[in-house]
């Protein structure tokens, strides 16, 4: 299990660079179509789960293996290989001295023992994350077990505080009993957009990936932003066909739903209304993106994949090149 944890650990560190790049691109492409952002997060997701990658001179990943299993288990003075020379030079001397001293005292590499303990904690964290997902889904499903079907996979429940979609294979749309007909029309359009976009698969898959990398704060941030970007993409899918008055009605429906409880948003297998303030602002300020901006955004997705889904080729060390320029 220790070797598996090290593999995931190295994958997580490499993917952190992708996450940082996506966060930057989200700002640069703020006026691009909102469906672009989930595609950017797909690139980060692939990097987080794919155990192998091709090597390329174009890769911007400093190092695909910061801490190798061989170093942890057999090297009396273990070192890291971050791919950034200034980090390695700062960390490795102290890193090696501490663990070398421990190895002399115990005849066992302390870093290996630490890795074994970390792998057990990691596995326990995964179990807790998946257990939370299961319990929240069962609890939410139990709350709406008495919901009344109105046809076309739409259910009304007195225990639904806000509209939401629940389920993966056979998703259902749940509406509160008191939701006005004019608001229900906009809400149903949004929830159906989730189903049409296969978000009912994407969000649970994102939670599984987060469960594997729960120890990485950047992956938590990526999951939160990913869920927010899914909502923006669904809003855009609905409002691009609406008139200005229709968008105003859609925004009003969002605001009314935002006054309800927030328990649904915490469930990885359900979609409720979240991030309403920024979504309303986006709806009211919507402008159809120019064609050239769509082309640039798609090119950015392709470039992200080329630069960050590949590993650095042998002898090509980004950190070394950076150090050379600085020294000159």
C-alpha positions as CSV (number, residue, x, y, z in Angstrom):
1,X,0.0,0.0,0.0
2,X,2.9,2.3,0.7
3,X,4.0,2.1,-3.0
4,X,0.5,2.8,-4.2
5,X,0.3,5.8,-1.9
6,X,3.6,7.2,-3.2
7,X,2.3,6.7,-6.8
8,X,-0.9,8.7,-5.9
9,X,1.3,11.3,-4.1
10,X,3.5,11.9,-7.1
11,X,0.5,12.0,-9.4
12,X,-1.2,14.6,-7.1
13,X,1.9,16.8,-7.1
14,X,2.1,16.7,-10.9
15,X,-1.6,17.5,-11.2
16,X,-1.2,20.4,-8.9
17,X,0.6,22.3,-11.7
18,X,-2.4,21.6,-14.0
19,X,-4.8,22.9,-11.4
20,X,-2.8,26.1,-11.0
21,X,-2.8,26.5,-14.8
22,X,-6.6,25.9,-15.0
23,X,-7.2,28.5,-12.3
24,X,-5.1,31.0,-14.3
25,X,-6.8,30.2,-17.6
26,X,-10.3,30.6,-15.9
27,X,-9.3,34.2,-15.2
28,X,-7.8,34.8,-18.7
29,X,-10.8,33.2,-20.4
30,X,-13.4,34.9,-18.2
31,X,-15.4,36.1,-21.3
32,X,-15.2,32.7,-23.1
33,X,-18.2,30.3,-23.1
34,X,-18.8,28.8,-19.7
35,X,-18.7,25.2,-21.1
36,X,-15.0,25.7,-21.6
37,X,-14.2,25.6,-17.9
38,X,-15.4,22.1,-17.2
39,X,-13.3,20.9,-20.2
40,X,-10.3,22.5,-18.5
41,X,-11.0,20.7,-15.3
42,X,-11.3,17.4,-17.3
43,X,-7.6,17.8,-18.2
44,X,-6.8,18.2,-14.5
45,X,-8.9,15.1,-13.8
46,X,-7.1,13.0,-16.3
47,X,-3.8,14.0,-14.8
48,X,-5.1,13.0,-11.4
49,X,-6.1,9.5,-12.4
50,X,-3.9,8.5,-15.3
51,X,-1.0,6.4,-13.9
52,X,1.1,6.9,-17.0
53,X,2.0,9.6,-19.4
54,X,4.1,10.1,-22.6
55,X,7.3,12.1,-22.4
56,X,7.5,15.3,-24.4
57,X,10.0,18.2,-24.7
58,X,6.9,20.5,-24.5
59,X,5.9,19.3,-21.1
60,X,5.7,22.1,-18.4
61,X,5.5,19.6,-15.5
62,X,8.7,20.1,-13.6
63,X,8.9,16.5,-12.3
64,X,6.5,13.5,-12.7
65,X,8.1,11.7,-9.7
66,X,9.1,13.9,-6.8
67,X,9.7,11.0,-4.4
68,X,10.4,7.6,-5.8
69,X,9.6,4.3,-4.1
70,X,13.2,3.1,-4.4
71,X,14.5,6.3,-2.7
72,X,12.1,5.9,0.1
73,X,12.8,2.3,0.8
74,X,16.5,1.9,0.1
75,X,18.3,5.2,0.0
76,X,19.9,6.0,3.4
77,X,19.9,9.7,2.5
78,X,16.6,10.2,0.5
79,X,16.2,13.2,-1.7
80,X,13.3,14.8,-3.6
81,X,13.3,15.6,-7.3
82,X,10.8,18.4,-7.7
83,X,12.2,19.5,-11.0
84,X,12.8,22.9,-9.6
85,X,16.5,23.3,-8.6
86,X,16.0,26.0,-6.0
87,X,13.5,23.8,-4.2
88,X,15.7,20.8,-4.3
89,X,18.7,22.7,-3.1
90,X,16.8,24.2,-0.2
91,X,15.1,21.0,0.9
92,X,17.4,18.0,0.2
93,X,20.3,18.8,2.5
94,X,18.2,19.1,5.6
95,X,15.8,16.3,4.4
96,X,18.7,13.9,3.9
97,X,20.4,14.7,7.2
98,X,17.2,14.2,9.3
99,X,16.3,10.8,7.8
100,X,19.9,9.6,7.6
101,X,20.3,10.3,11.3
102,X,17.1,8.4,12.0
103,X,18.2,5.4,9.9
104,X,21.5,5.2,11.9
105,X,19.5,5.1,15.1
106,X,16.9,2.5,14.1
107,X,18.5,0.6,11.2
108,X,15.4,1.3,9.3
109,X,14.7,4.2,6.9
110,X,12.4,6.5,8.9
111,X,11.0,7.9,5.7
112,X,9.8,4.4,4.7
113,X,8.0,3.9,8.1
114,X,6.5,7.4,7.7
115,X,5.2,6.5,4.3
116,X,3.7,3.3,5.6
117,X,1.8,5.2,8.3
118,X,0.8,7.9,5.8
119,X,-0.6,5.2,3.4
120,X,-2.8,3.8,6.2
121,X,-4.1,7.3,7.0
122,X,-4.7,7.9,3.3
123,X,-6.7,4.7,3.0
124,X,-8.8,5.7,6.0
125,X,-9.5,9.1,4.5
126,X,-10.7,7.5,1.3
127,X,-13.1,5.3,3.2
128,X,-14.4,8.3,5.2
129,X,-15.0,10.3,2.0
130,X,-16.9,7.5,0.3
131,X,-18.9,6.7,3.4
132,X,-19.9,10.4,3.6
133,X,-21.1,10.3,0.0
134,X,-23.1,7.2,0.6
135,X,-24.7,8.4,3.8
136,X,-25.6,11.8,2.4
137,X,-27.2,10.2,-0.6
138,X,-29.2,7.7,1.5
139,X,-30.3,10.5,3.8
140,X,-31.4,12.8,1.0
141,X,-33.2,9.9,-0.8
142,X,-35.0,9.0,2.5
143,X,-36.2,12.6,2.9
144,X,-37.9,12.6,-0.5
145,X,-39.1,9.0,-0.4
146,X,-42.7,10.2,-0.3
147,X,-42.4,12.6,-3.2
148,X,-45.2,12.6,-5.7
149,X,-44.4,12.0,-9.4
150,X,-45.8,14.6,-11.8
151,X,-44.6,12.8,-14.9
152,X,-41.5,13.2,-17.1
153,X,-39.3,12.2,-14.2
154,X,-40.4,15.2,-12.1
155,X,-41.2,14.8,-8.4
156,X,-42.8,17.2,-5.8
157,X,-41.9,16.8,-2.2
158,X,-42.8,18.7,0.9
159,X,-39.4,17.9,2.3
160,X,-37.5,19.3,-0.6
161,X,-36.3,22.7,0.6
162,X,-34.9,23.6,-2.8
163,X,-35.0,22.1,-6.4
164,X,-32.4,19.5,-7.1
165,X,-31.4,16.5,-9.2
166,X,-30.7,13.2,-7.4
167,X,-29.3,10.0,-8.9
168,X,-26.6,8.9,-11.4
169,X,-28.1,6.1,-13.6
170,X,-31.7,7.3,-13.4
171,X,-31.6,10.9,-12.1
172,X,-34.8,12.5,-10.9
173,X,-35.7,16.1,-10.6
174,X,-37.2,17.1,-7.2
175,X,-39.2,20.3,-6.7
176,X,-40.5,21.9,-3.5
177,X,-44.3,21.8,-3.1
178,X,-44.6,25.6,-3.0
179,X,-42.6,26.4,-6.1
180,X,-44.5,28.8,-8.3
181,X,-45.3,27.5,-11.9
182,X,-43.4,30.5,-13.5
183,X,-40.3,29.7,-11.4
184,X,-40.7,25.9,-12.0
185,X,-40.3,26.4,-15.7
186,X,-36.9,28.0,-15.3
187,X,-35.7,25.6,-12.6
188,X,-36.7,22.6,-14.8
189,X,-34.7,24.0,-17.7
190,X,-31.7,24.3,-15.5
191,X,-32.0,20.8,-14.0
192,X,-32.6,19.2,-17.4
193,X,-29.5,20.9,-18.6
194,X,-27.5,19.1,-15.9
195,X,-28.9,15.8,-17.0
196,X,-28.3,16.5,-20.7
197,X,-24.7,17.5,-20.0
198,X,-24.1,14.2,-18.1
199,X,-23.2,16.3,-15.0
200,X,-24.9,13.6,-12.9
201,X,-21.9,11.4,-13.8
202,X,-19.3,14.1,-13.7
203,X,-19.9,15.3,-10.2
204,X,-19.7,11.8,-8.5
205,X,-16.6,11.0,-10.6
206,X,-15.1,14.3,-9.4
207,X,-15.8,13.2,-5.8
208,X,-14.1,9.9,-6.3
209,X,-11.0,11.6,-7.7
210,X,-11.1,14.0,-4.7
211,X,-11.4,11.0,-2.4
212,X,-8.1,9.6,-3.8
213,X,-6.3,12.9,-3.4
214,X,-8.1,14.3,-0.3
215,X,-4.7,15.2,1.3
216,X,-4.0,17.8,-1.4
217,X,-5.7,21.2,-0.7
218,X,-5.5,22.2,-4.4
219,X,-7.6,19.2,-5.4
220,X,-10.3,20.4,-2.9
221,X,-10.2,23.9,-4.5
222,X,-10.4,22.3,-7.9
223,X,-13.5,20.3,-6.9
224,X,-15.2,23.4,-5.5
225,X,-14.5,25.4,-8.7
226,X,-15.5,22.5,-10.9
227,X,-18.9,22.2,-9.2
228,X,-19.3,26.0,-9.6
229,X,-18.3,25.9,-13.3
230,X,-20.8,23.2,-13.9
231,X,-23.6,25.5,-12.6
232,X,-22.4,28.4,-14.8
233,X,-22.3,26.1,-17.9
234,X,-25.9,25.0,-17.2
235,X,-27.1,28.6,-16.7
236,X,-25.4,29.5,-20.0
237,X,-27.1,26.6,-21.8
238,X,-30.5,27.8,-20.7
239,X,-30.2,31.6,-21.0
240,X,-28.7,31.8,-24.4
241,X,-32.1,31.0,-25.9
242,X,-34.0,33.5,-23.6
243,X,-35.0,37.0,-24.1
244,X,-33.8,39.8,-21.7
245,X,-37.1,39.5,-19.8
246,X,-36.8,35.7,-19.7
247,X,-33.3,36.1,-18.2
248,X,-34.7,38.4,-15.6
249,X,-37.3,35.8,-14.7
250,X,-34.6,33.1,-14.6
251,X,-32.5,35.3,-12.2
252,X,-35.6,35.8,-10.0
253,X,-36.1,32.1,-9.8
254,X,-32.5,31.6,-8.8
255,X,-32.8,34.2,-6.0
256,X,-36.0,32.6,-4.7
257,X,-34.4,29.2,-4.5
258,X,-31.3,30.6,-2.8
259,X,-33.3,31.4,0.3
260,X,-33.7,27.6,1.0
261,X,-31.5,25.4,3.1
262,X,-28.1,24.3,1.7
263,X,-28.0,20.6,2.6
264,X,-28.3,19.4,-1.0
265,X,-25.1,21.1,-2.2
266,X,-23.1,19.0,0.3
267,X,-24.2,15.7,-1.4
268,X,-21.8,14.5,-4.1
269,X,-24.7,12.7,-5.9
270,X,-27.1,15.7,-6.1
271,X,-27.3,19.1,-7.7
272,X,-28.9,21.9,-5.8
273,X,-28.7,25.7,-6.2
274,X,-25.3,27.1,-5.1
275,X,-23.2,30.2,-5.8
276,X,-26.4,32.0,-6.6
277,X,-25.1,35.6,-6.3
278,X,-22.3,35.2,-8.9
279,X,-24.6,33.2,-11.1
280,X,-27.3,35.9,-11.1
281,X,-24.7,38.5,-12.0
282,X,-23.5,36.2,-14.9
283,X,-27.1,35.7,-16.2
284,X,-27.9,39.4,-16.1
285,X,-24.6,40.4,-17.8
286,X,-24.6,37.6,-20.4
287,X,-23.2,38.4,-23.8
288,X,-22.9,35.9,-26.6
289,X,-19.1,35.2,-27.0
290,X,-17.5,36.1,-30.2
291,X,-16.4,33.2,-32.5
292,X,-12.7,34.1,-32.3
293,X,-13.0,33.8,-28.5
294,X,-14.4,30.3,-28.8
295,X,-11.5,29.3,-31.0
296,X,-9.0,30.8,-28.6
297,X,-10.7,28.9,-25.7
298,X,-10.6,25.6,-27.5
299,X,-7.0,26.2,-28.4
300,X,-6.3,26.8,-24.7
301,X,-7.8,23.5,-23.8
302,X,-5.6,21.7,-26.4
303,X,-2.5,23.6,-25.2
304,X,-3.2,22.7,-21.6
305,X,-3.4,19.0,-22.6
306,X,-0.2,19.1,-24.6
307,X,1.8,21.0,-22.0
308,X,0.5,19.3,-18.8
309,X,-0.6,15.8,-19.7
310,X,2.9,14.9,-20.8
311,X,6.0,14.3,-18.6
312,X,9.3,16.1,-19.2
313,X,11.7,14.3,-21.6
314,X,14.9,12.9,-20.3
315,X,17.5,15.7,-19.8
316,X,14.8,18.4,-20.1
317,X,14.5,19.9,-16.6
318,X,12.4,23.1,-16.5
319,X,13.9,24.1,-13.1
320,X,17.4,23.9,-14.5
321,X,16.6,26.1,-17.4
322,X,15.0,28.6,-15.0
323,X,18.0,28.5,-12.7
324,X,20.4,29.1,-15.7
325,X,18.5,32.2,-16.8
326,X,18.5,33.7,-13.3
327,X,22.2,33.1,-12.8
328,X,23.0,34.9,-16.0
